[in-house]
């Protein structure tokens, strides 16, 4: 795993995320985006003091970074799945053990190089996310428009009712999966609202099979916190989940 840019008394979120994503990859889990990770850190460390700074990205945008203490890094790592947090905590403990001696010039050079790689990886992921959003906008501009909702499709209201019944998911979680989750299903098209008071407005619909597959994947990636509460790597905070099938 990547070394931090200094001996380990503090670590910024770019470096910590590199450790987390490497551990997630080794455990067969998807990577987390930096801005989602920063939001997760803020939620976990609510009320604690930490340094924040601005990261200038290659696409001329800016994002926020945090510099955390060793203990804060461990608190954030505890939100990961069992296998991931074991790997990350082992590496953090190893780095703490190295903090008592000065870094050699070779270690400093390697650490700086690894930090640059981590920053470039984060910027690549942000560029991919931006391209995905642009593609969705382009897809929406070429979307089909129907006078009536096809039988194999569901409106947002229909999806929320189906996922509440199947998994106990709230409307906020359904909104996230359909609109913000990296693996959100593409919409099938638009339907004209036939009610007179709607004044010709339209609403999105999704194919039932794609919705079913997407929410199954989302639920499979969730980790149960207790009998009815779960967490997901990309969703900030816990939420109600009652339909997850345990192996």
Buried (B, 14 or more C-beta within 10 A) or exposed (E): BBBBBBBBEBBBBBBBBBBBBBBBEEBEBEBBBBBBBBBBBBEBBEEEEBEEEEBEBEEEEEBBBBBBBBEBBBBBBEBBBEBBBBBBBEBBEEBBEEBEEEBEEEBBEBBEEBBEEBBEBBBEBBBEBEEEEEEBEEEEEEBEEBEEBBEEBBBBEBBBBBBBEBBBBBBEBBBBBBEEBBEBBBBBBBBBBEEEEEEEEBBBBBBBEBBBEBBEEBBEBBBEEEEEEBBBBBBBEBBEBBEBEEE
